[in-house]
Amino acid sequence: FAGFSQFCIRSLRLCRQIVARGLLDVLREFSDNENDFISVMETVARMSEDGEPTVRAELMEQVPNIAMFLHESRPNFPAAFSRYLVPIVVRYLTDPNNQVRKTSQAALLVLLEQGLLSKADMETKVCPVLLELTEPSSDDDYKIEAVAIMCKVVTMLSKDTVEHLLLPRFCDLCSDARLFQVRKVCAANFGEFCSIVGQEATEKLLMPKFFDLCSDSLWGIRKACAECFMMVSNSTSPEVRRAKLSPLFISLISDQSRWVRQAAFQSLGRFISTFANPSSTGLHFTEDGALLEVPRCTLDRYEHLTQIYCHYDCSLNSLNCPDLRGCRTDRTVVHTPPNQDGRATPSPEHVVSADSEEMNNFDDNHSSLPGENHSGFSSRVSDSSTNNTKNTKDTEHCDENFNSFHYWRSPLPDISGELEILSSQKPSDVAEDEEEKEEPQNNCLQPHMDDPDVQAQVQVLSAALKAAQLDSPTDGTKTQEEQQPENVGDSPSVESKPMEDQSESDDSPSEEEQTLETLSPLESNPNVIPQQLLDQYLSMTDPARAQTVDTEIAKHCAFSLPGVALTLGRQNWHCLKDTYETLASDVQWKVRRTLAFSIHELAVILGDQLTAADLVPIFNGFLKDLDEVRIGVLKHLYDFLKLLHADKRREYLYQLQEFMVTDNSRNWRFRYELAEQLILIIELYSHYDVYDYLRQIALTLCSDKVSEVRWISYKLVVEILQKLYTCGSDDLGLNFINELTVRFCHCPKWVGRQAFAFICQVLEEDCMPMDQFSQHLLPSLLSLSSDPVANVRVLVAKALRQSIMEKAYFKEPGCAYSEELEETVMALQSDKDRDVRFFASMDPNKSLMDTAPLI
């Protein structure tokens, strides 16, 4: 060992390089003896001081491998690693040779990724060196490299370490006025720092620096800020995101540099997605990334508060809406995603009752006069209050403070102030005002004033209004609509309106409907995202953008569209519908391919109604597109079909056969993906549909030229058999078995006979009754034990020994087939082919090699 130590120090440079390269093997030889191990580690420490840069670089390349070996084999690894290797890595960070520094930086990152560096070593040895190298007086090259390594290291450190040691220095480096390379590195890694230190430190310390970087004079720094904008936004509060980051992002989108605008538009959709709120969208992501609906009960309180505070004006405007039913539905859709039955209502599903159906029938057959809208509104309020009173007990489990009257609409305004003003007026003035208001309608309304039913409805309405006034919040600003309920006691019911006037009112749009048509896209719900961001996103499909910003801007728009749709919610889908249709018909197949890969996620966001209306036609277009686009639809075919109604889903049974035809017949992965999807799709259809449509596709795939396609198709056949027998259709199952026997067991090609053996092997006991298997499949399988092709007998031996004989049915003492099985296996154990003998003799509990290459 002494000679080895001298050889490491005094030999030629090339020899020392070879020794450094073989240090790991030397450690394996001497690691059993503690003294020898310490001697080798001290030799490594001396070699680290070698004057030749190539030797030091070679040594540093071996440090991560040596560290992993010590971590696995040495009980005292932390002490040895911290004593001998960490000082070498830290010292090489300041090595004068550039190659040695780069190698040490790479080694440091590897050690951090593997979790081999302790927190104490990072805080006491590594971080002080990085802080020293980033001092204002440090050398420029060292400083730039140290900033880069510090930004990479930060993602592997704890929040406390970053916040106390590195964050103050990072803030100083963001304002480095001398080296733009330093500011550029800081801008590129700004998002990582924000995500590590959290919201409070980001808004207090990092946001001012981010604003400075976004307005830097160099376009490369502004471009780096645009690229990390989403990560910064995720680390801020909604208020800061809306008030500060949105205007800042708009300035980047309109930047004078094309490269900055290009990066900003690429990040626009991702930035918009940070505004998403599960309480408003009704959707959330699970731990495995699946998008699911938020449980209905958790949203009831949010919707109730939203109705009271966010749409207070809607309750006032609804007093003048001729079609109250449609108006209320439109308002509700803004905040409430449709239920599975397609109705947009904020109530739980169990609240729907016979009383609510009567109320809907009443709305369908009656409407109010333009001058007496408050009368129709009153009838609705009275019915709603009656129905909700009956269902109050059913909804108490969602919220003990739940108000059944307010649940259906926003509270009515307090009109006590107006009553006092009107009471102070002269009776003659009030009478004149009433005459002017009711003069056009007295002729048709007066005959109904004495109707007892009308009087009873008026009494119920008055009681409901008084109850509403006790619970409703007061508002200092009163409008003319708030005064209308005052005269409700003198108003007739909606039944007094002639049929001619009803048809006239239904055909002509109301004043509010005409106003809504002219509103900006998000004006119906302005608190989702800033309108400027949405306008910029919608403009990404403009052909002029492709010329002035980026030729692939439409692809970036398509890529981020599901995130934008999730943020806006299904109630604002009308804002994106035209954009989505434009992208779906884009001339670039890459744009359509991007949409095809995400259409199933968009269907979850939009719900079944909007999916059937707006996505199904586009989905059908993708089915007839290029293979590059069709593969996106095919990969998530099950995910999309399961969201459709059964009748709509059944229409695609006729189109599944079209996936067998591809532009390139050698594209076998397309058929492989089809088989995988069909395995999942089986559960969506009845056993009759599976037998009539999917069976033929499965049999065709089982005869494919590519073995991988055949391998997955045999599993598809087994799933079809299980579906038939699980649903109790033994006759269809028997027909399918006979077809398999004729097609495969008696196939003139050995590949088909081998496929029959494999199908019998993978059949589980729950796939079909074992007595049916013994009667219809087992005799044909046993006949293949004497097949002239060895590859067929191999699969038969494996199926019998590893699968069939291990089933409980064949282990019973009275089994009629056990003796025949034993004789067949013994015959296979003496087969002339050694592979057949091997599988026939192997222990069933022993893991086997994969026989997929044999098929």
Residue pairs with C-beta under 8 A, 6 or more apart in sequence:
1 30
1 36
1 39
4 19
4 26
4 43
5 39
5 43
7 15
7 19
8 16
8 19
8 43
8 46
8 47
9 46
9 47
11 19
13 52
13 54
13 55
16 47
16 50
16 52
16 55
17 54
17 55
17 58
19 47
20 47
20 55
20 58
20 59
20 62
21 58
21 62
23 40
23 44
23 59
23 62
23 66
24 62
24 65
24 66
24 69
26 40
27 37
27 40
27 66
27 69
27 70
28 69
30 36
30 37
30 39
30 40
31 37
31 69
31 73
31 74
37 74
37 80
41 80
41 83
41 84
42 84
44 59
44 66
44 84
44 85
44 88
45 84
45 87
45 88
47 55
47 59
48 56
48 59
48 88
48 91
48 92
50 56
50 59
53 95
53 97
53 99
53 100
54 99
56 92
56 95
56 97
56 100
57 97
57 99
57 100
57 103
59 88
60 88
60 89
60 92
60 100
60 103
60 104
60 107
61 103
61 107
63 85
63 88
63 89
63 107
63 111
64 107
64 110
64 111
64 114
66 85
67 81
67 85
67 111
67 114
67 116
68 114
68 116
70 77
70 80
70 81
71 77
71 81
71 114
71 116
74 80
78 118
81 116
82 118
82 120
82 121
86 117
86 121
86 125
86 126
87 125
89 104
89 107
89 108
89 111
89 126
90 125
90 126
90 129
92 100
92 101
92 103
92 104
93 101
93 104
93 105
93 108
93 129
93 130
93 133
93 146
93 149
94 101
94 129
94 133
94 142
95 101
95 104
98 141
101 145
105 145
105 148
105 149
108 117
108 126
108 149
108 153
109 149
109 152
109 153
111 117
112 153
112 156
113 156
117 126
119 158
119 161
122 153
122 157
122 161
123 161
123 165
126 153
127 161
127 165
127 166
130 146
130 149
130 150
130 153
130 166
131 165
131 166
131 169
132 138
133 142
133 143
133 145
133 146
134 143
134 146
134 147
134 150
134 169
134 173
135 143
136 172
138 146
140 179
143 179
143 182
144 179
144 181
144 182
144 185
147 173
147 182
147 185
147 186
148 185
150 166
150 169
150 170
151 170
151 185
151 186
151 188
151 189
151 192
151 193
152 189
154 162
154 166
154 170
154 189
154 192
154 193
154 196
155 192
155 196
157 166
157 196
159 196
159 197
159 198
162 193
162 196
162 197
163 196
163 197
163 201
167 193
167 197
167 201
167 205
170 186
170 193
171 205
171 206
171 209
173 182
173 183
173 186
174 183
174 186
174 187
174 190
174 209
174 210
174 212
174 213
175 183
175 209
175 212
176 182
176 183
176 186
180 216
180 218
180 220
180 221
183 213
183 216
183 218
183 221
184 218
184 220
184 221
184 224
186 209
186 213
187 213
187 216
187 221
187 222
187 224
187 225
187 228
188 224
188 227
188 228
189 228
190 206
190 209
190 210
190 213
190 224
190 225
190 228
190 231
190 232
191 228
191 229
191 230
191 231
191 232
191 235
192 231
193 206
194 202
194 206
194 231
194 232
194 234
194 235
194 236
195 231
195 234
195 235
197 205
197 206
197 235
198 235
199 235
199 236
199 237
202 232
202 235
202 236
203 236
203 237
203 240
206 232
207 236
207 240
207 244
210 225
210 232
211 244
211 248
213 221
213 222
213 224
213 225
214 222
214 225
214 248
214 251
214 252
215 222
215 251
216 222
216 225
219 255
219 257
219 259
219 260
220 259
222 252
222 255
222 257
222 260
223 257
223 259
223 260
223 263
225 252
226 249
226 252
226 260
226 263
226 264
226 266
226 267
227 263
227 266
227 267
229 245
229 249
229 252
229 264
229 267
229 270
229 271
230 267
230 270
230 271
230 273
230 274
232 245
233 241
233 245
233 271
233 274
234 274
236 244
236 245
238 275
238 277
241 274
241 275
242 275
242 530
245 271
246 530
246 532
246 533
249 264
249 268
249 271
249 533
250 532
250 533
250 536
252 260
252 261
252 263
252 264
253 261
253 264
253 265
253 268
253 536
254 261
255 261
255 264
258 548
258 549
261 548
261 549
262 549
262 550
262 553
265 536
265 540
265 545
265 549
265 550
265 553
265 556
266 550
266 553
266 556
268 533
268 536
268 537
268 540
268 560
269 537
269 556
269 557
269 559
269 560
269 561
269 563
269 564
270 560
270 563
271 533
272 529
272 533
272 534
272 537
272 560
272 563
272 564
272 567
273 560
273 563
273 564
273 566
273 567
275 528
275 529
275 567
276 563
276 566
276 567
278 284
278 294
279 294
279 299
279 302
280 302
280 306
280 335
280 528
280 569
281 337
281 566
281 567
281 569
281 605
282 293
282 294
282 299
282 336
282 337
282 569
282 570
283 291
283 292
283 293
283 294
283 566
283 604
283 605
284 291
284 292
284 294
285 291
285 292
286 292
291 566
291 601
291 604
291 605
292 604
293 337
296 348
296 349
297 348
297 397
297 398
300 346
300 348
300 395
300 398
300 399
300 402
301 398
301 399
303 335
303 336
303 346
304 346
304 399
304 402
304 403
304 406
304 407
306 335
307 335
307 346
307 406
307 409
307 410
308 406
308 410
308 411
308 473
310 335
310 527
311 331
311 334
311 335
311 410
312 410
312 475
314 331
314 410
315 409
315 410
315 411
315 412
315 413
316 413
316 479
316 481
316 482
317 327
317 481
317 512
318 324
318 327
318 328
318 331
318 377
318 409
319 373
319 374
319 377
319 481
319 484
319 485
320 373
320 481
320 510
320 511
320 512
321 327
321 373
321 510
321 512
322 367
322 368
322 370
322 373
322 505
322 510
323 367
323 505
323 506
323 510
323 513
324 363
324 367
324 368
324 373
324 376
324 377
324 380
325 360
325 363
325 364
325 380
327 510
327 512
328 380
328 409
329 344
330 516
332 344
332 345
332 346
333 344
333 571
334 524
334 525
334 571
334 572
335 346
335 525
335 571
336 344
336 345
336 346
336 571
337 344
337 569
337 570
337 571
337 607
338 344
338 570
338 607
338 608
338 609
338 610
339 345
339 349
340 349
340 608
341 349
342 608
342 609
346 407
347 395
347 407
347 408
348 394
348 395
348 398
350 394
351 391
351 394
351 395
353 387
353 390
353 391
355 386
355 387
355 390
355 391
356 387
358 383
359 380
359 383
359 384
359 387
362 379
362 383
363 380
366 376
366 379
366 494
366 495
366 497
366 502
367 376
367 494
367 497
367 502
367 505
367 506
368 374
368 375
368 376
368 377
368 494
368 497
369 375
369 376
369 441
369 494
369 497
369 501
369 505
370 505
371 437
371 438
371 440
371 441
372 441
372 445
372 491
372 492
373 484
374 484
374 485
374 487
374 488
374 491
375 488
375 491
375 492
375 493
375 494
376 494
378 457
378 458
378 461
378 464
378 465
378 485
378 488
378 491
379 457
379 461
379 493
379 494
381 409
381 412
381 461
381 464
381 465
381 468
382 457
382 460
382 461
382 464
384 405
384 408
384 409
385 404
385 405
385 464
385 467
386 460
388 404
388 405
388 407
388 408
389 404
389 405
391 404
392 402
392 404
395 402
395 404
395 407
396 402
403 471
405 464
405 467
405 468
405 471
406 471
411 468
411 471
411 472
411 473
412 465
412 468
412 469
412 472
412 485
413 472
413 474
413 475
413 478
413 482
414 469
414 472
414 473
414 474
414 475
415 469
415 478
415 482
415 483
415 485
415 486
416 469
417 478
418 478
418 482
418 483
418 486
419 486
422 430
422 483
422 486
434 487
434 490
437 487
438 445
444 496
444 497
444 498
444 501
445 492
445 496
447 496
448 454
448 492
448 493
448 495
448 496
449 492
451 493
453 493
453 495
454 492
454 493
454 495
454 496
457 493
458 488
458 489
458 491
458 493
461 488
462 488
462 489
465 485
465 488
516 524
520 531
521 531
521 534
521 538
521 572
521 574
521 575
522 528
522 529
522 531
522 534
522 568
522 572
522 575
523 531
524 572
525 569
525 571
525 572
528 567
528 568
528 569
528 572
529 567
529 568
534 568
534 575
537 557
537 564
537 579
538 575
538 576
538 579
539 545
540 553
540 554
540 556
540 557
540 579
541 554
541 557
541 579
541 582
541 583
541 586
545 553
546 553
546 554
550 556
552 588
552 590
554 583
554 586
554 588
554 591
555 588
555 590
555 591
555 594
557 579
557 583
558 583
558 586
558 591
558 594
558 595
558 598
559 594
559 598
561 576
561 579
561 580
561 583
561 595
561 598
561 602
562 598
562 601
562 602
562 605
564 576
565 573
565 576
565 602
565 605
565 606
566 605
568 575
568 576
570 605
570 606
570 607
570 610
573 606
573 610
573 614
577 614
580 595
580 602
580 614
580 618
581 618
583 591
583 592
583 595
584 592
584 595
584 618
584 621
584 622
585 621
586 592
589 625
589 626
589 628
589 629
590 628
592 622
592 625
592 629
593 628
593 629
593 631
593 632
594 632
595 618
595 622
595 632
596 622
596 625
596 629
596 630
596 631
596 632
596 633
597 632
597 635
597 636
598 632
599 615
599 618
599 619
599 622
599 632
599 633
599 636
599 640
600 636
600 639
600 640
600 643
602 615
603 611
603 615
603 639
603 640
603 643
604 643
606 614
606 615
608 643
608 644
608 645
611 643
611 644
612 644
612 645
612 648
616 644
616 648
619 633
619 640
622 629
622 630
622 632
622 633
623 630
623 633
623 655
623 658
626 663
627 662
627 663
627 664
627 667
627 670
630 659
630 670
631 670
631 673
633 640
634 659
634 670
634 673
634 674
634 677
635 673
635 677
637 677
637 681
638 677
638 680
638 681
638 684
641 649
641 652
641 681
641 684
642 649
642 684
649 684
649 685
650 685
650 689
653 685
653 689
653 693
653 694
654 693
656 674
656 678
656 681
656 693
656 694
656 697
657 693
657 696
657 697
659 670
659 671
659 674
660 671
660 674
660 697
660 700
660 701
662 670
662 671
668 704
668 705
668 706
668 708
668 709
671 701
671 704
671 706
671 709
672 706
672 708
672 709
672 712
674 697
674 701
675 698
675 701
675 709
675 712
675 713
675 715
675 716
676 712
678 694
678 697
678 698
678 716
679 712
679 715
679 716
679 719
681 694
682 690
682 694
682 719
682 720
682 723
683 723
685 693
685 694
686 727
687 723
687 724
687 726
687 727
687 729
687 732
688 729
688 732
690 720
690 723
690 724
691 720
691 724
691 729
691 732
691 735
691 736
694 720
695 720
695 736
698 713
698 716
698 717
698 720
699 717
699 739
699 743
701 709
701 710
701 712
701 713
701 716
702 710
702 713
702 714
702 716
702 717
702 743
702 744
702 755
703 710
703 752
704 710
704 713
707 852
707 853
707 855
708 852
710 751
710 755
710 855
711 852
711 855
714 755
714 758
714 759
714 762
714 855
715 762
717 740
717 759
718 759
718 762
718 763
718 764
718 767
720 736
721 733
721 736
721 737
721 763
721 767
721 768
722 764
722 766
722 767
722 768
724 730
724 732
724 733
724 736
725 733
725 767
725 768
725 769
725 772
730 772
733 768
733 772
734 772
734 776
737 772
737 776
737 777
738 776
740 756
740 759
741 756
741 776
741 777
741 780
743 752
744 752
744 753
744 755
744 756
744 759
745 752
745 753
745 756
745 780
745 781
745 783
745 784
747 753
747 755
747 756
750 787
750 789
750 791
750 792
751 855
753 784
753 787
753 789
753 792
754 789
754 791
754 792
754 795
754 854
754 855
755 855
756 780
756 781
756 784
757 781
757 784
757 792
757 795
757 796
757 798
757 799
758 795
758 799
758 855
760 773
760 777
760 778
760 781
760 799
760 803
760 804
761 795
761 798
761 799
761 802
761 803
761 804
762 803
763 773
763 777
763 803
765 807
765 808
765 809
770 807
770 809
770 810
771 809
774 809
774 810
774 816
774 817
778 804
778 817
781 796
781 799
781 800
781 804
782 820
782 821
782 824
784 792
784 793
784 796
785 793
785 796
785 797
785 800
785 824
785 827
785 828
786 793
787 793
787 796
790 833
790 835
790 836
791 854
793 828
793 831
793 833
793 836
794 833
794 835
794 836
794 839
794 851
794 854
795 851
795 854
795 855
796 828
797 825
797 828
797 831
797 836
797 839
797 840
798 839
798 848
798 851
800 821
800 824
800 825
800 828
800 840
801 825
801 828
801 839
801 840
801 841
801 842
801 844
802 839
802 842
802 844
802 848
804 810
804 821
805 811
805 821
805 825
805 844
806 844
809 815
810 817
810 818
810 821
811 818
812 818
825 840
828 836
828 837
828 839
828 840
829 837
829 840
829 841
830 837
831 837
831 840
839 848
842 848
